């Protein structure tokens, strides 16, 4: 006689699985689960579990799972949606191995047996020469509470929702059978229970495994310590079942649940200890602390600086420096300089150290989300913990540890979000997706990986035929809205803080446009604050290249050579260049064509859009000119010069039409700084252009200026930066005005946040910062996987103690080997599956491919792009890709152990494999300890010590001469 068993809401859900495991013994001889109905209640959910006759299907000699069933039988089967067409020619379909859930509004649905083809040469006792069942149907039935859930009102006449799970089992031997309890506990029941609790379903008394749903009534709930009494129920055979009453507690709707993972905590503590050890040593500028420390000091002084990377990492360090009362007066002048006592070095290095420590437990939880065991996740954390390169990069004022922390945390959030894809629009769904997209901007390649995973998740969702088009659109809209709005808001917020703090002019002003510079306090703003707004006849101006490289149109008395090195001839006119520095030869005078004077008249004769003018060089009084002569370095373009009258048959062509590009914003009058203009050569209709190429020595290596037929391009845009009105006709007096730069006060220039933000983004993406070429410690991407070169970060002036960026060679080489082994296995499995040979169970194959989708793809996303980067690269650029490689190594260790133990069935070899892995880990730990002296830089080393550390000939250490 069976009894209803009720579990308390706070009781561990694993007890339910244990109960089912004991009640459902899987019998290998006949494939029938024997056991009676066991109604179980957990909190607000009642589940009735009833064993079913499994389906019969074929199993060939290759060990292929699934078998085939006829199309006619499939149509009669109650759960046909879980099958896919396998071969149109023979009209058969194949069961799908992956999990499939389906909501059906039915009262009673009994799954029917489906019989497949006869097996070939293998008999199974008790199955009439048909193979053992491979598809097991397990219905779980529940009812919504009508008094609380609106969904219940949609379900007319107390209809029920049934989730059917089709599960493929693989039979090898009786001792290796997969019992139903393991499957329900690990892959189906726990996620379903969590989902039902979030929906707030009513408790139900369910008797008879769902065979008589009309007689099921809601359980009466009382206060804490009350009991629930089940009514008697008469089954179809008039057998009366008694029901045991067990007290249950009322479930709280909101709870605060705190869980501590001891392994994760131990990894974090160990990582923090290794990174905080003697954090202030060496007390000297180490490698790129020269740059990032300088940026932090400029933050303290609110002085503008330009960096091609987003400012979040520098802001985090700057915030702690501000709390430590750092005044920013220390000059980060060169690598190796000692820090002053006033510099709070511990605070400056604390943020990277903590972020580097957090990377380890995040990687641990990331592996758990990928479905590996806790031991494997701990192995991944241990390998990252014992890498010397990550340790070194986390101990100094550098950005990589923060980038890794945000990138891995964002990826972890994306994976957690994917686990909630069956629960649309729940709180966890929104939370994980928001976090996953909001922090990814720190690493663009990580962002691409996260977007690819989210897109893949949505692509799979499109295959759900039971989801309506409107629901699909809502999923797409929700993903796009979160990715765009949340990420954009955080990104804009970071730059708003950045531009608000940096309000003072600084050393990097010249990288920005004139308008941007004029909006800063001091610097160009102090020079241009009083200058006239409207450019007029007689205006003295400097013309700055607006986009790209900072330079001004410049001329001097030197002329183009008569012939170039390729024997082309020139006009032999006065050179016109684009000069990157402030100079008196950058000044030009705007002149009307029909006027002979150069003095500003009253009222002012303002220049407007479309006016034709001449530009007269202030120091030489020669007009800007262009002829049909090839430019010196860009022969496809036309030469620009200042016209010299040689009394030859080459008349001047010195007329230019003013084309104001942004006249819709500033109007038709040519304004200082604000107006972006193009100068169109009247005779050739070509635009004055900065070509970007440098002239040879005869041009003093200044940049070339030409005219181009393509008018609409960024390199043809110029603006007036400095401006004054000419007061006298005398040449000598004008020269004195140009040198003294006396201004007429009018009004200051200001830019909105959006104008500054857009310009800064453009400069960060396209501006060419100074890049040191042929650095002695630079390396190529092909050298990174084998750690062929390191980087000397710092060396003591008194001894051979030094900081050198080198990883754990054993971990790096093992990771490179793991990439090759995993890729080979992936190709092998895919080829076998193409031949319909399924060597791995469905859940193992799913985990194996998930590792590839996340870790292998993450490695390629962070590694391949560097082959197309035209800049000096260093070993530390490889660290994000290396992190994914280490995680892949840990996952491969577990997979190989599974193959040896479960697929090949070699227990002795599996034991030897475990011993080999333990020995490998010991070697990893010893190598980490051996090279830690190069990570900390606190141990004086002799020349022999340095030589003993040089395991590869390509490693270049610094050794002082004795």
Secondary structure by P-SEA (a helix, b strand, c coil): cbbbbbbcccccaaaaaaaaaaabbbbccccbbbbcbbbbbcccbbbbbbbcbbbbbbbccccccbbbbcaaaaaaccccccccccccccbbbbbbccbbbbbbbccbbbbbbbbcccccccccccccccccccbbbbbbbbbccccccccccccccbbbbbbbbbbbbbbccccccccaaaaaaccccaaaaaaaaaabbbbbbccccccccccccccccccccbbbbbccccccccbbbbbbbbbbbbbbcbbbbbbbcaaaaaaaaaaaaaaacccccccccccccaaaaaaaaaaaacbbbbbccccaaaaaaaaaaaaaccccccccccccccccccccccccaaaaaaaaaaaaaaaaaaaaaacccaaaaaaaaaaaaacaaaaaaaaccccaaaaaaaaaaaaaaaaaaaaaccccccaaaaaaaaaaaaaccccaaaaaaaaaaaaaaaaaaaacccccaaaaaaaaaaaaaaacaaaaaaaaaaaaaaaaaacccccccccccaaaaaaccccccccccccccccccbbbbbbccccccccccccccccccccccccccccccbbbbbbcccccccbbbbbbccccccccccccccccccbbbbbbccccccccccccccccccccbbbbbcccccccccccccbbbbbbccccccccccccccbbbbbbcccccccccccccccccccccccccccccccccccccccccbbbbbccccaaaaaaaaaabbbbbcbbbbbcaaaaaaaaaaaaccccccccccccccccccccccccccccccccccccbbbbbccaaaaaaaaaaaaaaaaaaaaaaaaaaaaccccccaaaaaaaaaaaacaaaaaaaacccccccccccccccaaaaaaaaaaaaaaaaaaaaaaaccccccaaaaaaaaaaaaaaaaaaaaaaaaacccccccccccaaaaaaacccccbbbbbbcc
